[in-house]
């Protein structure tokens, strides 16, 4: 059980990775002794560029990753790999 007094939150500026329609991303670092967790929320419009989205997401995650950091990625990617569509290939 986490006690709220032990939590410390830090906003992470992800503005340089956000491009309307292709990727919107925000993140918050949560310091909970003995670990650090980064929660990343991501949105991609159904009409956005899949390749750009995946490349930008990878770059953003690379910036956030440290050996002592756990990362949780959540959001709406709007990629349907069940349909054979050239937009889904990267």
Beta strands, then each sheet from edge to edge (+ up, - down):
strand 1: 7-12
strand 2: 24-32
strand 3: 35-43
strand 4: 69-76
sheet 1: 1+ 2- 3+ 4+
end
